C-alpha cells in the first residue's frame, strides 16, 4: 500500500511511459519508489539564524545588543558575522573565545550560527565590531582600537573640524587660546 497522498494515481502510472533520452527506466523506477515514501529526507535539519526584529540597518544597532548571526568568513584575525543589517560585523580573534584561541578557524567556520554582542557601531565608516564572548562589556574604544577606561569617554580625541579658510578659523583659534 502506497503512503503517497494520491496512491491510486501513482499506481496507475507506468514508468516506461516517462523514459526519454535524459532519463532511463531504472531512474524513473527509483523516482516512483521515492514518491511512495513522502516526507523522508536524509539531509540533516537546517537551522537559520533569527535576525533581531527592528534591526534592518546598521543605525538600528547599539553597543551591548545581543544578536544572532551567521559566520560568513573566517580569517586569521577573526570572523565576519552577518547579523542581518547588510554589513557584516567583525569578531576579532581575541573576542571569539575564552580562553584565547590563537586560531580563529578553531572557534568558528563559515555557515556557523552564533550569538554575538555588539561592541562598537561606526555608522560613517559602516563598521560593526562584535564579540562572541557574551560576558564582555560593550565599552567605548579609542581610534587605535584600545578599550577606553570607564568615565574617560569624554577624552576621546574628536576629529579636527574642516578648515573653511583663515578668516572662518580665526574665532575658533581665539577660543582655543582662552581655554
VMD Tcl script that builds the backbone (N, CA, C; Angstrom):
set m [mol new atoms 537]
animate dup $m
set s [atomselect $m all]
$s set {name element resname resid chain x y z} {
  {N N UNK 1 A 0.850 -1.190 0.000}
  {CA C UNK 1 A 0.000 0.000 0.000}
  {C C UNK 1 A 0.886 1.241 0.000}
  {N N UNK 2 A 0.622 2.117 -0.859}
  {CA C UNK 2 A 1.420 3.332 -1.013}
  {C C UNK 2 A 1.011 4.364 0.028}
  {N N UNK 3 A 2.027 5.079 0.584}
  {CA C UNK 3 A 1.753 6.185 1.505}
  {C C UNK 3 A 1.683 7.493 0.737}
  {N N UNK 4 A 1.806 7.431 -0.578}
  {CA C UNK 4 A 1.722 8.606 -1.429}
  {C C UNK 4 A 0.337 9.214 -1.271}
  {N N UNK 5 A 0.254 10.531 -1.226}
  {CA C UNK 5 A -1.015 11.213 -0.996}
  {C C UNK 5 A -2.092 10.738 -1.969}
  {N N UNK 6 A -1.720 10.508 -3.181}
  {CA C UNK 6 A -2.675 10.012 -4.179}
  {C C UNK 6 A -2.129 8.689 -4.714}
  {N N UNK 7 A -2.130 7.660 -3.848}
  {CA C UNK 7 A -1.557 6.351 -4.168}
  {C C UNK 7 A -2.154 5.706 -5.396}
  {N N UNK 8 A -3.472 5.881 -5.592}
  {CA C UNK 8 A -4.128 5.274 -6.758}
  {C C UNK 8 A -3.574 5.860 -8.052}
  {N N UNK 9 A -3.369 7.159 -8.051}
  {CA C UNK 9 A -2.823 7.811 -9.236}
  {C C UNK 9 A -1.412 7.298 -9.527}
  {N N UNK 10 A -0.569 7.190 -8.499}
  {CA C UNK 10 A 0.805 6.717 -8.673}
  {C C UNK 10 A 0.829 5.281 -9.188}
  {N N UNK 11 A -0.030 4.423 -8.637}
  {CA C UNK 11 A -0.028 3.018 -9.078}
  {C C UNK 11 A -0.586 2.863 -10.493}
  {N N UNK 12 A -1.366 3.826 -10.957}
  {CA C UNK 12 A -1.907 3.732 -12.317}
  {C C UNK 12 A -0.901 4.173 -13.383}
  {N N UNK 13 A 0.178 4.833 -12.952}
  {CA C UNK 13 A 1.184 5.301 -13.906}
  {C C UNK 13 A 2.142 4.175 -14.259}
  {N N UNK 14 A 2.617 4.197 -15.491}
  {CA C UNK 14 A 3.571 3.201 -15.957}
  {C C UNK 14 A 4.920 3.890 -16.166}
  {N N UNK 15 A 5.967 3.452 -15.444}
  {CA C UNK 15 A 7.281 4.091 -15.548}
  {C C UNK 15 A 7.822 4.145 -16.968}
  {N N UNK 16 A 7.527 3.148 -17.785}
  {CA C UNK 16 A 8.053 3.093 -19.146}
  {C C UNK 16 A 7.570 4.270 -19.989}
  {N N UNK 17 A 6.432 4.852 -19.633}
  {CA C UNK 17 A 5.888 5.978 -20.391}
  {C C UNK 17 A 6.698 7.262 -20.191}
  {N N UNK 18 A 7.543 7.308 -19.141}
  {CA C UNK 18 A 8.293 8.521 -18.818}
  {C C UNK 18 A 9.755 8.459 -19.250}
  {N N UNK 19 A 10.146 7.366 -19.883}
  {CA C UNK 19 A 11.531 7.195 -20.329}
  {C C UNK 19 A 11.787 8.105 -21.526}
  {N N UNK 20 A 12.938 8.785 -21.517}
  {CA C UNK 20 A 13.357 9.599 -22.662}
  {C C UNK 20 A 14.874 9.543 -22.761}
  {N N UNK 21 A 15.475 10.448 -23.560}
  {CA C UNK 21 A 16.923 10.423 -23.774}
  {C C UNK 21 A 17.691 10.758 -22.488}
  {N N UNK 22 A 17.115 11.592 -21.638}
  {CA C UNK 22 A 17.801 12.042 -20.428}
  {C C UNK 22 A 17.652 11.054 -19.264}
  {N N UNK 23 A 16.496 10.382 -19.170}
  {CA C UNK 23 A 16.224 9.505 -18.035}
  {C C UNK 23 A 15.788 8.131 -18.519}
  {N N UNK 24 A 16.512 7.109 -18.056}
  {CA C UNK 24 A 16.188 5.735 -18.427}
  {C C UNK 24 A 15.192 5.119 -17.458}
  {N N UNK 25 A 14.786 3.883 -17.732}
  {CA C UNK 25 A 13.799 3.181 -16.920}
  {C C UNK 25 A 14.253 3.013 -15.468}
  {N N UNK 26 A 15.520 2.642 -15.201}
  {CA C UNK 26 A 15.920 2.490 -13.785}
  {C C UNK 26 A 15.762 3.788 -12.980}
  {N N UNK 27 A 16.059 4.920 -13.601}
  {CA C UNK 27 A 15.926 6.202 -12.909}
  {C C UNK 27 A 14.459 6.496 -12.609}
  {N N UNK 28 A 13.598 6.282 -13.558}
  {CA C UNK 28 A 12.162 6.535 -13.379}
  {C C UNK 28 A 11.594 5.620 -12.296}
  {N N UNK 29 A 12.005 4.362 -12.284}
  {CA C UNK 29 A 11.537 3.420 -11.263}
  {C C UNK 29 A 11.985 3.893 -9.877}
  {N N UNK 30 A 13.232 4.381 -9.775}
  {CA C UNK 30 A 13.727 4.904 -8.496}
  {C C UNK 30 A 12.900 6.110 -8.034}
  {N N UNK 31 A 12.549 6.994 -8.950}
  {CA C UNK 31 A 11.736 8.160 -8.609}
  {C C UNK 31 A 10.371 7.712 -8.099}
  {N N UNK 32 A 9.764 6.749 -8.744}
  {CA C UNK 32 A 8.460 6.246 -8.316}
  {C C UNK 32 A 8.548 5.641 -6.911}
  {N N UNK 33 A 9.631 4.897 -6.636}
  {CA C UNK 33 A 9.801 4.298 -5.306}
  {C C UNK 33 A 9.912 5.374 -4.233}
  {N N UNK 34 A 10.624 6.441 -4.547}
  {CA C UNK 34 A 10.769 7.526 -3.568}
  {C C UNK 34 A 9.460 8.278 -3.369}
  {N N UNK 35 A 8.645 8.391 -4.405}
  {CA C UNK 35 A 7.355 9.050 -4.261}
  {C C UNK 35 A 6.411 8.257 -3.359}
  {N N UNK 36 A 6.653 6.974 -3.227}
  {CA C UNK 36 A 5.838 6.143 -2.337}
  {C C UNK 36 A 6.165 6.398 -0.870}
  {N N UNK 37 A 7.296 7.048 -0.601}
  {CA C UNK 37 A 7.735 7.300 0.783}
  {C C UNK 37 A 7.910 8.809 1.008}
  {N N UNK 38 A 6.847 9.567 1.032}
  {CA C UNK 38 A 6.994 11.016 1.176}
  {C C UNK 38 A 7.449 11.403 2.587}
  {N N UNK 39 A 8.073 12.578 2.691}
  {CA C UNK 39 A 8.474 13.106 3.986}
  {C C UNK 39 A 9.761 12.529 4.531}
  {N N UNK 40 A 10.408 11.682 3.777}
  {CA C UNK 40 A 11.663 11.108 4.244}
  {C C UNK 40 A 12.802 11.861 3.577}
  {N N UNK 41 A 13.555 12.596 4.363}
  {CA C UNK 41 A 14.657 13.388 3.847}
  {C C UNK 41 A 15.903 13.014 4.629}
  {N N UNK 42 A 16.919 12.542 3.934}
  {CA C UNK 42 A 18.121 12.067 4.607}
  {C C UNK 42 A 19.045 13.201 5.035}
  {N N UNK 43 A 18.783 14.424 4.597}
  {CA C UNK 43 A 19.632 15.554 4.976}
  {C C UNK 43 A 19.369 15.942 6.425}
  {N N UNK 44 A 20.397 16.493 7.115}
  {CA C UNK 44 A 20.173 16.940 8.490}
  {C C UNK 44 A 19.254 18.156 8.508}
  {N N UNK 45 A 18.637 18.387 9.659}
  {CA C UNK 45 A 17.730 19.527 9.783}
  {C C UNK 45 A 18.502 20.824 9.554}
  {N N UNK 46 A 17.910 21.754 8.827}
  {CA C UNK 46 A 18.536 23.037 8.523}
  {C C UNK 46 A 18.016 24.073 9.503}
  {N N UNK 47 A 18.919 24.827 10.109}
  {CA C UNK 47 A 18.542 25.879 11.047}
  {C C UNK 47 A 19.091 27.199 10.518}
  {N N UNK 48 A 18.262 28.197 10.486}
  {CA C UNK 48 A 18.683 29.519 10.018}
  {C C UNK 48 A 18.774 30.465 11.207}
  {N N UNK 49 A 19.615 31.472 11.085}
  {CA C UNK 49 A 19.743 32.474 12.145}
  {C C UNK 49 A 18.472 33.302 12.207}
  {N N UNK 50 A 18.100 33.680 13.422}
  {CA C UNK 50 A 16.933 34.538 13.619}
  {C C UNK 50 A 17.435 35.957 13.852}
  {N N UNK 51 A 17.289 36.803 12.839}
  {CA C UNK 51 A 17.755 38.172 12.953}
  {C C UNK 51 A 16.807 38.968 13.845}
  {N N UNK 52 A 17.354 39.949 14.552}
  {CA C UNK 52 A 16.601 40.746 15.515}
  {C C UNK 52 A 15.573 41.620 14.801}
  {N N UNK 53 A 14.354 41.617 15.335}
  {CA C UNK 53 A 13.293 42.481 14.800}
  {C C UNK 53 A 13.691 43.934 14.999}
  {N N UNK 54 A 13.453 44.766 14.015}
  {CA C UNK 54 A 13.764 46.184 14.127}
  {C C UNK 54 A 15.231 46.492 13.900}
  {N N UNK 55 A 16.005 45.516 13.510}
  {CA C UNK 55 A 17.419 45.729 13.240}
  {C C UNK 55 A 17.730 45.485 11.783}
  {N N UNK 56 A 17.194 46.323 10.909}
  {CA C UNK 56 A 17.389 46.136 9.476}
  {C C UNK 56 A 18.528 46.980 8.916}
  {N N UNK 57 A 18.985 47.970 9.665}
  {CA C UNK 57 A 20.062 48.853 9.207}
  {C C UNK 57 A 21.098 48.981 10.314}
  {N N UNK 58 A 22.307 49.333 9.929}
  {CA C UNK 58 A 23.393 49.449 10.905}
  {C C UNK 58 A 23.082 50.522 11.947}
  {N N UNK 59 A 22.310 51.539 11.593}
  {CA C UNK 59 A 21.933 52.586 12.527}
  {C C UNK 59 A 20.976 52.111 13.621}
  {N N UNK 60 A 20.329 50.958 13.427}
  {CA C UNK 60 A 19.411 50.411 14.421}
  {C C UNK 60 A 20.143 49.686 15.550}
  {N N UNK 61 A 21.429 49.394 15.364}
  {CA C UNK 61 A 22.180 48.626 16.351}
  {C C UNK 61 A 22.824 49.535 17.389}
  {N N UNK 62 A 22.979 49.025 18.587}
  {CA C UNK 62 A 23.613 49.747 19.691}
  {C C UNK 62 A 24.603 48.816 20.370}
  {N N UNK 63 A 25.697 49.357 20.919}
  {CA C UNK 63 A 26.621 48.525 21.687}
  {C C UNK 63 A 25.891 47.842 22.841}
  {N N UNK 64 A 26.205 46.576 23.046}
  {CA C UNK 64 A 25.574 45.808 24.106}
  {C C UNK 64 A 24.427 44.927 23.643}
  {N N UNK 65 A 23.934 45.129 22.420}
  {CA C UNK 65 A 22.836 44.305 21.910}
  {C C UNK 65 A 23.332 42.885 21.658}
  {N N UNK 66 A 22.518 41.901 22.026}
  {CA C UNK 66 A 22.816 40.504 21.743}
  {C C UNK 66 A 22.101 40.148 20.441}
  {N N UNK 67 A 22.857 39.634 19.480}
  {CA C UNK 67 A 22.318 39.328 18.156}
  {C C UNK 67 A 22.680 37.902 17.770}
  {N N UNK 68 A 21.883 37.329 16.897}
  {CA C UNK 68 A 22.213 36.027 16.338}
  {C C UNK 68 A 22.606 36.250 14.886}
  {N N UNK 69 A 23.634 35.560 14.447}
  {CA C UNK 69 A 24.091 35.749 13.079}
  {C C UNK 69 A 24.747 34.511 12.519}
  {N N UNK 70 A 25.151 34.621 11.263}
  {CA C UNK 70 A 25.787 33.527 10.543}
  {C C UNK 70 A 27.211 33.943 10.201}
  {N N UNK 71 A 28.169 33.085 10.504}
  {CA C UNK 71 A 29.565 33.356 10.159}
  {C C UNK 71 A 29.678 33.259 8.642}
  {N N UNK 72 A 30.136 34.353 8.011}
  {CA C UNK 72 A 30.248 34.364 6.554}
  {C C UNK 72 A 31.666 34.097 6.081}
  {N N UNK 73 A 32.658 34.464 6.907}
  {CA C UNK 73 A 34.048 34.266 6.510}
  {C C UNK 73 A 34.906 34.226 7.765}
  {N N UNK 74 A 35.970 33.433 7.712}
  {CA C UNK 74 A 36.899 33.342 8.826}
  {C C UNK 74 A 38.287 33.638 8.289}
  {N N UNK 75 A 38.985 34.554 8.966}
  {CA C UNK 75 A 40.351 34.924 8.588}
  {C C UNK 75 A 41.240 34.733 9.809}
  {N N UNK 76 A 42.544 34.910 9.626}
  {CA C UNK 76 A 43.481 34.731 10.730}
  {C C UNK 76 A 43.210 35.722 11.863}
  {N N UNK 77 A 42.683 36.909 11.549}
  {CA C UNK 77 A 42.470 37.941 12.560}
  {C C UNK 77 A 41.084 37.911 13.180}
  {N N UNK 78 A 40.172 37.061 12.687}
  {CA C UNK 78 A 38.839 36.979 13.262}
  {C C UNK 78 A 37.814 36.414 12.304}
  {N N UNK 79 A 36.549 36.616 12.640}
  {CA C UNK 79 A 35.447 36.089 11.834}
  {C C UNK 79 A 34.461 37.206 11.519}
  {N N UNK 80 A 33.897 37.154 10.318}
  {CA C UNK 80 A 32.864 38.093 9.914}
  {C C UNK 80 A 31.515 37.418 10.121}
  {N N UNK 81 A 30.588 38.147 10.772}
  {CA C UNK 81 A 29.292 37.595 11.126}
  {C C UNK 81 A 28.189 38.462 10.527}
  {N N UNK 82 A 27.299 37.839 9.749}
  {CA C UNK 82 A 26.145 38.535 9.176}
  {C C UNK 82 A 25.048 38.552 10.235}
  {N N UNK 83 A 24.691 39.749 10.706}
  {CA C UNK 83 A 23.657 39.887 11.729}
  {C C UNK 83 A 22.369 40.487 11.151}
  {N N UNK 84 A 22.269 40.547 9.823}
  {CA C UNK 84 A 21.035 40.982 9.182}
  {C C UNK 84 A 20.910 42.460 8.936}
  {N N UNK 85 A 22.015 43.205 8.910}
  {CA C UNK 85 A 21.944 44.655 8.682}
  {C C UNK 85 A 22.696 45.073 7.422}
  {N N UNK 86 A 22.906 44.167 6.512}
  {CA C UNK 86 A 23.582 44.435 5.237}
  {C C UNK 86 A 25.040 44.836 5.414}
  {N N UNK 87 A 25.602 44.578 6.589}
  {CA C UNK 87 A 27.015 44.840 6.857}
  {C C UNK 87 A 27.466 43.815 7.886}
  {N N UNK 88 A 28.451 43.014 7.539}
  {CA C UNK 88 A 28.947 42.001 8.466}
  {C C UNK 88 A 29.705 42.648 9.612}
  {N N UNK 89 A 29.556 42.079 10.797}
  {CA C UNK 89 A 30.304 42.518 11.960}
  {C C UNK 89 A 31.579 41.701 12.074}
  {N N UNK 90 A 32.637 42.317 12.592}
  {CA C UNK 90 A 33.906 41.622 12.766}
  {C C UNK 90 A 34.084 41.235 14.224}
  {N N UNK 91 A 34.261 39.948 14.464}
  {CA C UNK 91 A 34.626 39.445 15.786}
  {C C UNK 91 A 36.116 39.136 15.715}
  {N N UNK 92 A 36.924 39.979 16.345}
  {CA C UNK 92 A 38.376 39.765 16.324}
  {C C UNK 92 A 38.702 38.464 17.036}
  {N N UNK 93 A 39.832 37.862 16.673}
  {CA C UNK 93 A 40.212 36.573 17.251}
  {C C UNK 93 A 40.293 36.671 18.775}
  {N N UNK 94 A 40.662 37.828 19.303}
  {CA C UNK 94 A 40.742 37.997 20.756}
  {C C UNK 94 A 39.365 38.054 21.404}
  {N N UNK 95 A 38.307 38.253 20.615}
  {CA C UNK 95 A 36.948 38.342 21.142}
  {C C UNK 95 A 36.091 37.163 20.709}
  {N N UNK 96 A 36.742 36.059 20.346}
  {CA C UNK 96 A 35.978 34.909 19.858}
  {C C UNK 96 A 35.763 33.832 20.911}
  {N N UNK 97 A 36.703 33.651 21.829}
  {CA C UNK 97 A 36.565 32.569 22.804}
  {C C UNK 97 A 37.365 32.856 24.054}
  {N N UNK 98 A 36.904 32.289 25.145}
  {CA C UNK 98 A 37.669 32.287 26.394}
  {C C UNK 98 A 37.966 30.836 26.695}
  {N N UNK 99 A 39.149 30.445 26.940}
  {CA C UNK 99 A 40.381 31.211 26.881}
  {C C UNK 99 A 40.734 31.569 25.437}
  {N N UNK 100 A 41.672 32.478 25.294}
  {CA C UNK 100 A 42.098 32.979 23.989}
  {C C UNK 100 A 42.453 31.838 23.039}
  {N N UNK 101 A 41.927 31.902 21.836}
  {CA C UNK 101 A 42.238 30.915 20.808}
  {C C UNK 101 A 43.171 31.572 19.803}
  {N N UNK 102 A 44.297 30.944 19.536}
  {CA C UNK 102 A 45.258 31.520 18.588}
  {C C UNK 102 A 44.747 31.458 17.163}
  {N N UNK 103 A 43.963 30.439 16.865}
  {CA C UNK 103 A 43.468 30.247 15.507}
  {C C UNK 103 A 41.958 30.433 15.482}
  {N N UNK 104 A 41.486 31.439 14.769}
  {CA C UNK 104 A 40.051 31.713 14.701}
  {C C UNK 104 A 39.287 30.573 14.026}
  {N N UNK 105 A 39.973 29.815 13.175}
  {CA C UNK 105 A 39.300 28.698 12.499}
  {C C UNK 105 A 39.008 27.540 13.439}
  {N N UNK 106 A 39.647 27.531 14.609}
  {CA C UNK 106 A 39.356 26.504 15.609}
  {C C UNK 106 A 38.075 26.823 16.365}
  {N N UNK 107 A 37.621 28.073 16.278}
  {CA C UNK 107 A 36.439 28.516 17.011}
  {C C UNK 107 A 35.195 28.528 16.128}
  {N N UNK 108 A 35.328 28.969 14.888}
  {CA C UNK 108 A 34.163 29.114 14.006}
  {C C UNK 108 A 34.537 28.772 12.579}
  {N N UNK 109 A 33.503 28.414 11.818}
  {CA C UNK 109 A 33.688 28.158 10.383}
  {C C UNK 109 A 32.513 28.787 9.638}
  {N N UNK 110 A 32.691 29.093 8.359}
  {CA C UNK 110 A 31.587 29.699 7.603}
  {C C UNK 110 A 30.329 28.824 7.670}
  {N N UNK 111 A 29.204 29.486 7.898}
  {CA C UNK 111 A 27.931 28.788 7.995}
  {C C UNK 111 A 27.488 28.546 9.434}
  {N N UNK 112 A 28.389 28.678 10.402}
  {CA C UNK 112 A 28.017 28.502 11.808}
  {C C UNK 112 A 27.040 29.590 12.228}
  {N N UNK 113 A 26.065 29.214 13.034}
  {CA C UNK 113 A 25.140 30.185 13.599}
  {C C UNK 113 A 25.631 30.485 15.009}
  {N N UNK 114 A 25.890 31.762 15.281}
  {CA C UNK 114 A 26.485 32.167 16.556}
  {C C UNK 114 A 25.709 33.325 17.166}
  {N N UNK 115 A 25.838 33.462 18.488}
  {CA C UNK 115 A 25.304 34.632 19.181}
  {C C UNK 115 A 26.475 35.576 19.414}
  {N N UNK 116 A 26.255 36.856 19.145}
  {CA C UNK 116 A 27.292 37.866 19.329}
  {C C UNK 116 A 26.714 39.055 20.076}
  {N N UNK 117 A 27.609 39.825 20.676}
  {CA C UNK 117 A 27.223 41.063 21.351}
  {C C UNK 117 A 27.910 42.209 20.625}
  {N N UNK 118 A 27.155 43.265 20.362}
  {CA C UNK 118 A 27.716 44.434 19.703}
  {C C UNK 118 A 28.661 45.173 20.624}
  {N N UNK 119 A 29.853 45.490 20.124}
  {CA C UNK 119 A 30.825 46.254 20.899}
  {C C UNK 119 A 30.847 47.703 20.457}
  {N N UNK 120 A 30.881 47.902 19.141}
  {CA C UNK 120 A 31.020 49.255 18.606}
  {C C UNK 120 A 30.300 49.336 17.274}
  {N N UNK 121 A 29.580 50.424 17.066}
  {CA C UNK 121 A 28.887 50.672 15.807}
  {C C UNK 121 A 29.418 51.987 15.254}
  {N N UNK 122 A 30.089 51.921 14.115}
  {CA C UNK 122 A 30.646 53.109 13.468}
  {C C UNK 122 A 29.869 53.316 12.172}
  {N N UNK 123 A 28.831 54.125 12.242}
  {CA C UNK 123 A 27.934 54.309 11.100}
  {C C UNK 123 A 28.615 54.988 9.918}
  {N N UNK 124 A 29.382 56.085 10.124}
  {CA C UNK 124 A 30.001 56.730 8.962}
  {C C UNK 124 A 30.930 55.801 8.174}
  {N N UNK 125 A 31.687 54.959 8.868}
  {CA C UNK 125 A 32.607 54.053 8.172}
  {C C UNK 125 A 31.984 52.692 7.906}
  {N N UNK 126 A 30.723 52.512 8.282}
  {CA C UNK 126 A 29.987 51.256 8.092}
  {C C UNK 126 A 30.760 50.076 8.665}
  {N N UNK 127 A 31.124 50.199 9.943}
  {CA C UNK 127 A 31.862 49.139 10.623}
  {C C UNK 127 A 31.106 48.714 11.869}
  {N N UNK 128 A 31.111 47.429 12.103}
  {CA C UNK 128 A 30.432 46.858 13.251}
  {C C UNK 128 A 31.389 45.895 13.939}
  {N N UNK 129 A 31.720 46.181 15.195}
  {CA C UNK 129 A 32.601 45.301 15.969}
  {C C UNK 129 A 31.733 44.486 16.917}
  {N N UNK 130 A 31.915 43.166 16.914}
  {CA C UNK 130 A 31.130 42.277 17.767}
  {C C UNK 130 A 32.059 41.340 18.523}
  {N N UNK 131 A 31.521 40.704 19.559}
  {CA C UNK 131 A 32.262 39.703 20.306}
  {C C UNK 131 A 31.403 38.452 20.440}
  {N N UNK 132 A 32.053 37.313 20.403}
  {CA C UNK 132 A 31.354 36.052 20.617}
  {C C UNK 132 A 31.384 35.679 22.100}
  {N N UNK 133 A 32.134 36.458 22.885}
  {CA C UNK 133 A 32.185 36.267 24.339}
  {C C UNK 133 A 31.108 37.180 24.927}
  {N N UNK 134 A 29.937 36.634 25.189}
  {CA C UNK 134 A 28.776 37.436 25.553}
  {C C UNK 134 A 28.920 38.141 26.902}
  {N N UNK 135 A 29.874 37.725 27.728}
  {CA C UNK 135 A 30.062 38.398 29.007}
  {C C UNK 135 A 31.003 39.597 28.902}
  {N N UNK 136 A 31.560 39.861 27.717}
  {CA C UNK 136 A 32.401 41.044 27.521}
  {C C UNK 136 A 31.556 42.308 27.629}
  {N N UNK 137 A 32.134 43.332 28.218}
  {CA C UNK 137 A 31.437 44.611 28.325}
  {C C UNK 137 A 31.544 45.349 26.995}
  {N N UNK 138 A 30.477 45.992 26.620}
  {CA C UNK 138 A 30.484 46.804 25.397}
  {C C UNK 138 A 31.000 48.176 25.778}
  {N N UNK 139 A 32.312 48.327 25.790}
  {CA C UNK 139 A 32.939 49.574 26.211}
  {C C UNK 139 A 33.382 50.375 25.009}
  {N N UNK 140 A 33.415 51.702 25.158}
  {CA C UNK 140 A 33.904 52.526 24.049}
  {C C UNK 140 A 35.370 52.222 23.754}
  {N N UNK 141 A 35.772 52.455 22.521}
  {CA C UNK 141 A 37.156 52.214 22.121}
  {C C UNK 141 A 37.745 53.487 21.545}
  {N N UNK 142 A 39.060 53.619 21.691}
  {CA C UNK 142 A 39.750 54.761 21.097}
  {C C UNK 142 A 39.901 54.504 19.605}
  {N N UNK 143 A 40.414 55.486 18.882}
  {CA C UNK 143 A 40.618 55.300 17.441}
  {C C UNK 143 A 41.600 54.198 17.155}
  {N N UNK 144 A 42.532 53.956 18.070}
  {CA C UNK 144 A 43.527 52.905 17.874}
  {C C UNK 144 A 42.944 51.532 18.168}
  {N N UNK 145 A 41.718 51.479 18.682}
  {CA C UNK 145 A 41.078 50.202 18.951}
  {C C UNK 145 A 41.188 49.751 20.392}
  {N N UNK 146 A 41.942 50.492 21.232}
  {CA C UNK 146 A 42.093 50.104 22.632}
  {C C UNK 146 A 40.830 50.480 23.397}
  {N N UNK 147 A 40.471 49.660 24.381}
  {CA C UNK 147 A 39.310 49.975 25.197}
  {C C UNK 147 A 39.600 51.219 26.019}
  {N N UNK 148 A 38.579 52.028 26.215}
  {CA C UNK 148 A 38.709 53.265 26.972}
  {C C UNK 148 A 38.188 53.005 28.383}
  {N N UNK 149 A 38.920 53.474 29.398}
  {CA C UNK 149 A 38.510 53.280 30.786}
  {C C UNK 149 A 37.170 53.953 31.029}
  {N N UNK 150 A 36.376 53.350 31.914}
  {CA C UNK 150 A 35.065 53.882 32.231}
  {C C UNK 150 A 35.185 55.315 32.745}
  {N N UNK 151 A 34.341 56.208 32.244}
  {CA C UNK 151 A 34.373 57.602 32.656}
  {C C UNK 151 A 35.335 58.460 31.844}
  {N N UNK 152 A 36.114 57.847 30.972}
  {CA C UNK 152 A 37.106 58.600 30.211}
  {C C UNK 152 A 36.657 58.829 28.758}
  {N N UNK 153 A 35.405 58.498 28.450}
  {CA C UNK 153 A 34.919 58.626 27.074}
  {C C UNK 153 A 35.041 60.051 26.557}
  {N N UNK 154 A 34.878 61.035 27.452}
  {CA C UNK 154 A 34.914 62.432 27.004}
  {C C UNK 154 A 36.290 62.846 26.513}
  {N N UNK 155 A 37.320 62.082 26.875}
  {CA C UNK 155 A 38.671 62.426 26.464}
  {C C UNK 155 A 39.063 61.808 25.127}
  {N N UNK 156 A 38.136 61.077 24.516}
  {CA C UNK 156 A 38.434 60.545 23.184}
  {C C UNK 156 A 38.679 61.709 22.252}
  {N N UNK 157 A 39.670 61.584 21.446}
  {CA C UNK 157 A 40.031 62.667 20.535}
  {C C UNK 157 A 38.952 62.857 19.485}
  {N N UNK 158 A 38.455 64.043 19.385}
  {CA C UNK 158 A 37.447 64.369 18.398}
  {C C UNK 158 A 38.131 64.747 17.093}
  {N N UNK 159 A 37.520 64.462 15.970}
  {CA C UNK 159 A 38.145 64.843 14.702}
  {C C UNK 159 A 38.258 66.363 14.583}
  {N N UNK 160 A 39.335 66.794 13.971}
  {CA C UNK 160 A 39.546 68.219 13.761}
  {C C UNK 160 A 38.485 68.744 12.800}
  {N N UNK 161 A 37.897 69.903 13.119}
  {CA C UNK 161 A 36.921 70.468 12.177}
  {C C UNK 161 A 37.610 70.851 10.875}
  {N N UNK 162 A 36.885 70.705 9.804}
  {CA C UNK 162 A 37.446 71.058 8.500}
  {C C UNK 162 A 37.642 72.562 8.417}
  {N N UNK 163 A 38.754 72.937 7.853}
  {CA C UNK 163 A 39.066 74.347 7.708}
  {C C UNK 163 A 38.207 74.954 6.610}
  {N N UNK 164 A 37.662 76.131 6.934}
  {CA C UNK 164 A 36.856 76.840 5.946}
  {C C UNK 164 A 37.537 78.126 5.527}
  {N N UNK 165 A 38.838 78.206 5.791}
  {CA C UNK 165 A 39.597 79.399 5.436}
  {C C UNK 165 A 40.105 80.096 6.689}
  {N N UNK 166 A 41.102 80.956 6.508}
  {CA C UNK 166 A 41.756 81.625 7.630}
  {C C UNK 166 A 40.779 82.519 8.396}
  {N N UNK 167 A 39.943 83.230 7.691}
  {CA C UNK 167 A 39.014 84.145 8.348}
  {C C UNK 167 A 37.964 83.381 9.158}
  {N N UNK 168 A 37.492 82.276 8.635}
  {CA C UNK 168 A 36.489 81.481 9.349}
  {C C UNK 168 A 37.111 80.748 10.535}
  {N N UNK 169 A 38.402 80.412 10.465}
  {CA C UNK 169 A 39.072 79.688 11.546}
  {C C UNK 169 A 39.531 80.598 12.680}
  {N N UNK 170 A 39.622 81.889 12.466}
  {CA C UNK 170 A 40.142 82.805 13.478}
  {C C UNK 170 A 39.352 82.757 14.790}
  {N N UNK 171 A 38.004 82.797 14.779}
  {CA C UNK 171 A 37.271 82.737 16.057}
  {C C UNK 171 A 37.517 81.420 16.806}
  {N N UNK 172 A 37.626 80.310 16.094}
  {CA C UNK 172 A 37.881 79.029 16.732}
  {C C UNK 172 A 39.252 79.025 17.394}
  {N N UNK 173 A 40.266 79.540 16.696}
  {CA C UNK 173 A 41.617 79.582 17.264}
  {C C UNK 173 A 41.667 80.493 18.485}
  {N N UNK 174 A 40.943 81.609 18.449}
  {CA C UNK 174 A 40.916 82.526 19.594}
  {C C UNK 174 A 40.269 81.847 20.800}
  {N N UNK 175 A 39.204 81.098 20.589}
  {CA C UNK 175 A 38.530 80.404 21.690}
  {C C UNK 175 A 39.435 79.330 22.287}
  {N N UNK 176 A 40.221 78.659 21.440}
  {CA C UNK 176 A 41.146 77.636 21.941}
  {C C UNK 176 A 42.233 78.253 22.805}
  {N N UNK 177 A 42.696 79.454 22.463}
  {CA C UNK 177 A 43.743 80.115 23.247}
  {C C UNK 177 A 43.234 80.529 24.613}
  {N N UNK 178 A 41.961 80.896 24.729}
  {CA C UNK 178 A 41.393 81.321 26.009}
  {C C UNK 178 A 41.280 80.150 26.962}
  {N N UNK 179 A 41.154 78.934 26.468}
  {CA C UNK 179 A 40.987 77.747 27.326}
  {C C UNK 179 A 42.242 77.411 27.944}
}
mol reanalyze $m
mol bondsrecalc $m
mol representation Tube
mol addrep $m
